[in-house]
């Protein structure tokens, strides 16, 4: 096999592994979330349909409706309560007296854990923002971001307190590979890095940049593991641990 063919085969194999790993992460997360009763998808009526594709996720007590899910910029989702014994509302644009509009434009619905709703940015650049909303009033309770290929690993509810385990990530304004010391100092000064975490080895960054064939001057996506708890009152506590990771911005 020629060098070009070996390189192409290696790239394809790497992409396949990345897709498989992402699918496994998504499946693991879905298994920890509350299972919906059913889901319905209604295709857009035309290519220029302003509403776009409609997706409805049904639970016993509400329907979560998304529109524009066939685009990189979905519209605000809406929540339609379902009373006990009431028929399931159709997956259309019919208005409801108790309809609650959620401020989720540009985000896609991931799932539910008790009274928490999880949404993730649909078309991110680098770190992937996510947010948790309260079912009762639709307000955002918590916002953060993860790595592009890493979803939240653990979602556990214990006595009303939600426990999240994931790789927190953010888009740095500098490259930890090009100028490690200066970039690190800037991130520490901007309080982007929690106390107690050590500067990563330049070799670690070099491997990630080489894998992505990225220029050394490309800003870094910086990540580290966190455990976050959100109690019934909305109080958030986050503990960072492990080592710092870095990858190039796309």
Backbone torsions as a table, in degrees:
resi	resn	phi	psi	omega
1	UNK	NA	134.5	-178.7
2	UNK	-70.8	165.0	179.2
3	UNK	-61.9	-38.9	-179.7
4	UNK	-64.7	-40.4	179.9
5	UNK	-67.9	-38.9	178.6
6	UNK	-63.6	-41.3	179.4
7	UNK	-63.7	-45.5	179.8
8	UNK	-62.2	-43.3	179.8
9	UNK	-63.3	-39.2	179.3
10	UNK	-65.5	-40.7	178.6
11	UNK	-64.3	-43.9	178.9
12	UNK	-62.4	-43.5	-179.6
13	UNK	-62.8	-39.1	178.8
14	UNK	-65.0	-40.6	178.0
15	UNK	-63.5	-43.3	179.5
16	UNK	-60.9	-44.7	179.0
17	UNK	-61.3	-41.7	179.6
18	UNK	-62.5	-44.0	179.6
19	UNK	-63.5	-44.3	179.9
20	UNK	-62.7	-44.2	-179.5
21	UNK	-62.7	-41.7	-180.0
22	UNK	-64.8	-40.6	178.8
23	UNK	-63.9	-39.6	178.9
24	UNK	-65.5	-41.2	177.3
25	UNK	-61.5	-43.1	-179.6
26	UNK	-64.4	-41.8	179.0
27	UNK	-64.1	-41.2	179.7
28	UNK	-64.2	-38.6	178.4
29	UNK	-68.4	-45.1	-179.0
30	UNK	-58.7	-36.2	-178.8
31	UNK	-66.3	-20.9	-179.0
32	UNK	-94.0	-10.4	-179.5
33	UNK	-93.5	162.8	180.0
34	UNK	-67.1	130.6	-176.8
35	UNK	-77.3	128.0	177.9
36	UNK	-71.2	159.6	175.8
37	UNK	-69.5	-42.6	178.2
38	UNK	-165.6	168.4	175.1
39	UNK	-134.8	149.1	-179.9
40	UNK	-135.6	140.4	177.8
41	UNK	-126.3	127.1	179.7
42	UNK	-116.3	114.3	-177.9
43	UNK	-61.7	155.8	175.5
44	UNK	-62.0	148.8	-178.1
45	UNK	-72.7	-27.6	179.1
46	UNK	-159.7	174.0	-179.7
47	UNK	-64.9	-28.1	-179.2
48	UNK	-106.3	20.7	177.5
49	UNK	-64.1	117.4	-177.5
50	UNK	-66.1	-22.8	179.5
51	UNK	-81.7	-38.0	-179.2
52	UNK	73.6	-165.5	-180.0
53	UNK	-66.0	138.9	178.0
54	UNK	-108.6	132.4	175.0
55	UNK	-125.5	130.8	-179.3
56	UNK	-122.5	129.6	176.5
57	UNK	-112.9	120.7	-174.6
58	UNK	-103.6	134.3	169.2
59	UNK	-121.6	175.7	-178.2
60	UNK	-65.4	-29.0	-174.2
61	UNK	-109.9	-7.2	177.0
62	UNK	-164.0	164.1	171.2
63	UNK	-114.9	131.7	175.9
64	UNK	-102.5	116.8	-176.1
65	UNK	-111.4	129.7	176.5
66	UNK	-119.2	145.2	175.8
67	UNK	-128.4	154.8	-178.0
68	UNK	72.4	26.4	-177.7
69	UNK	-76.6	-4.2	175.1
70	UNK	-95.2	13.5	178.6
71	UNK	-126.4	164.8	176.8
72	UNK	-77.0	-0.6	-177.5
73	UNK	-135.2	74.7	179.5
74	UNK	-60.2	155.2	178.1
75	UNK	-79.0	174.9	173.6
76	UNK	-57.1	134.1	176.2
77	UNK	-77.9	161.0	176.9
78	UNK	-129.5	148.3	-179.9
79	UNK	-116.1	125.8	-179.7
80	UNK	-114.8	110.1	179.2
81	UNK	-62.1	148.6	176.0
82	UNK	-122.6	115.6	179.4
83	UNK	-70.1	154.8	179.0
84	UNK	-59.1	125.9	178.6
85	UNK	84.3	-6.5	-179.1
86	UNK	-79.3	152.2	178.4
87	UNK	-67.9	154.8	179.7
88	UNK	-72.1	129.2	179.7
89	UNK	-67.2	148.2	179.4
90	UNK	-69.8	156.9	178.7
91	UNK	-87.6	78.1	178.6
92	UNK	-145.2	-165.8	-176.2
93	UNK	-99.3	19.1	179.2
94	UNK	-61.4	139.1	179.5
95	UNK	-77.3	156.3	177.9
96	UNK	-137.5	143.4	-177.5
97	UNK	-62.8	-31.2	-176.5
98	UNK	-103.5	14.0	-177.1
99	UNK	-61.2	135.7	-179.6
100	UNK	-118.7	118.7	178.5
101	UNK	-86.3	130.5	-179.1
102	UNK	-103.1	140.9	-179.4
103	UNK	-83.4	77.4	-173.9
104	UNK	-126.5	20.3	-179.0
105	UNK	-55.2	132.4	-178.6
106	UNK	84.6	2.1	179.5
107	UNK	-119.5	151.5	176.8
108	UNK	-113.4	147.2	-179.3
109	UNK	-72.4	131.5	178.2
110	UNK	-102.2	-46.4	179.9
111	UNK	165.3	-177.1	-174.4
112	UNK	-121.5	143.5	169.6
113	UNK	-133.9	100.8	-176.3
114	UNK	58.0	-116.1	-178.6
115	UNK	-98.0	11.5	177.8
116	UNK	-99.8	136.6	174.5
117	UNK	-113.4	129.2	-177.2
118	UNK	-107.0	126.2	177.1
119	UNK	-125.5	148.7	179.8
120	UNK	-129.6	143.8	-179.8
121	UNK	-59.0	135.6	-174.5
122	UNK	-81.8	-36.8	-175.0
123	UNK	-132.6	65.7	-175.8
124	UNK	-78.8	166.7	172.7
125	UNK	-125.3	101.0	-175.5
126	UNK	92.4	-125.4	178.4
127	UNK	-60.1	146.4	-175.0
128	UNK	-105.0	107.5	178.8
129	UNK	-65.5	146.4	171.5
130	UNK	-139.4	162.8	178.0
131	UNK	-149.5	153.6	176.3
132	UNK	-112.1	132.3	178.9
133	UNK	-118.3	154.8	177.6
134	UNK	-89.8	131.4	-179.6
135	UNK	-62.2	-36.5	-174.2
136	UNK	-61.7	-49.3	-176.7
137	UNK	-120.1	-3.7	177.8
138	UNK	77.3	4.5	-177.9
139	UNK	-77.3	150.2	177.4
140	UNK	-74.0	126.2	-179.6
141	UNK	-95.4	-36.8	-172.5
142	UNK	-154.8	142.7	176.7
143	UNK	-135.3	143.1	176.7
144	UNK	-163.0	-164.6	179.1
145	UNK	-150.1	153.7	178.9
146	UNK	-123.3	177.6	174.7
147	UNK	-70.2	154.4	-179.2
148	UNK	-57.7	-34.2	-176.9
149	UNK	-108.4	17.6	-179.1
150	UNK	-131.1	113.0	174.0
151	UNK	-83.3	-179.5	175.1
152	UNK	-65.0	133.3	-177.0
153	UNK	-84.3	-41.6	-176.4
154	UNK	-130.9	136.7	175.3
155	UNK	-135.5	107.5	-175.4
156	UNK	-129.8	134.3	176.3
157	UNK	-108.7	122.8	-176.7
158	UNK	-133.1	109.8	180.0
159	UNK	53.1	43.1	176.9
160	UNK	85.9	-6.9	179.3
161	UNK	-102.4	129.0	179.5
162	UNK	-90.6	130.9	178.0
163	UNK	-112.8	123.2	178.6
164	UNK	-116.7	134.3	173.4
165	UNK	-122.4	124.5	-176.5
166	UNK	-164.2	171.1	173.7
167	UNK	-91.4	107.3	175.4
168	UNK	-71.5	140.3	-179.9
169	UNK	-140.1	152.0	173.8
170	UNK	-148.1	155.5	178.4
171	UNK	-86.2	113.3	178.8
172	UNK	-77.9	160.9	179.1
173	UNK	-93.3	3.6	-177.2
174	UNK	-144.0	174.7	-179.3
175	UNK	-106.0	122.5	177.3
176	UNK	-74.0	-9.6	177.1
177	UNK	-92.0	-42.4	-176.8
178	UNK	-68.4	-46.1	-178.4
179	UNK	-142.1	76.4	-172.3
180	UNK	-54.5	-48.8	-174.7
181	UNK	-66.1	-48.3	-178.1
182	UNK	-65.3	-43.4	-179.8
183	UNK	-64.3	-43.8	179.8
184	UNK	-61.4	-44.6	179.2
185	UNK	-59.8	-39.5	179.4
186	UNK	-65.2	-42.6	-179.3
187	UNK	-66.5	-38.6	177.7
188	UNK	-66.3	-43.3	-179.7
189	UNK	-63.8	-34.2	179.1
190	UNK	-83.8	3.7	179.1
191	UNK	59.5	34.6	175.1
192	UNK	-83.8	-20.7	-176.8
193	UNK	-111.2	126.9	178.4
194	UNK	-68.7	155.1	175.9
195	UNK	-62.9	144.0	175.2
196	UNK	95.9	-9.2	178.7
197	UNK	-98.0	133.2	-175.1
198	UNK	-89.6	153.7	177.4
199	UNK	-62.3	135.3	-178.8
200	UNK	-71.8	157.2	176.5
201	UNK	-68.5	136.8	175.7
202	UNK	-56.4	-29.7	179.0
203	UNK	-62.6	-37.1	179.4
204	UNK	-62.4	-45.4	178.3
205	UNK	-65.4	-38.3	-177.8
206	UNK	-61.2	-39.6	179.5
207	UNK	-62.9	-45.9	-178.4
208	UNK	-64.5	-42.5	180.0
209	UNK	-66.5	-37.3	179.6
210	UNK	-66.5	-41.8	179.8
211	UNK	-61.4	-35.9	-179.2
212	UNK	-90.4	-2.3	-177.1
213	UNK	52.4	45.6	-175.9
214	UNK	-100.7	144.3	175.3
215	UNK	-62.4	148.1	-176.2
216	UNK	-63.3	-25.4	-177.3
217	UNK	-82.6	-6.8	178.5
218	UNK	-61.9	133.2	177.7
219	UNK	-56.9	155.2	-175.9
220	UNK	-97.5	147.7	164.2
221	UNK	-92.5	116.7	-176.8
222	UNK	-101.3	138.3	-176.8
223	UNK	-141.5	156.8	173.7
224	UNK	-161.8	154.5	-176.9
225	UNK	-76.8	141.5	177.2
226	UNK	-138.7	154.2	168.3
227	UNK	-118.6	121.0	-178.2
228	UNK	-118.5	135.0	175.4
229	UNK	-119.1	142.1	176.7
230	UNK	-130.1	113.3	-176.2
231	UNK	-86.2	-179.5	-174.6
232	UNK	-62.3	-25.3	-179.9
233	UNK	-87.1	-3.9	-178.7
234	UNK	92.1	4.5	178.7
235	UNK	-69.8	128.1	-176.9
236	UNK	-109.7	133.3	174.8
237	UNK	-132.3	129.8	-178.3
238	UNK	-125.5	132.5	177.5
239	UNK	-119.6	125.3	178.6
240	UNK	-94.5	147.1	178.2
241	UNK	-155.8	172.4	179.1
242	UNK	81.9	-155.4	-175.9
243	UNK	-115.6	158.5	177.7
244	UNK	-76.0	138.9	174.5
245	UNK	-118.9	157.9	176.1
246	UNK	-145.2	150.4	178.2
247	UNK	-148.8	158.5	-179.4
248	UNK	-76.3	147.2	172.3
249	UNK	-65.2	143.2	179.8
250	UNK	-71.7	NA	NA
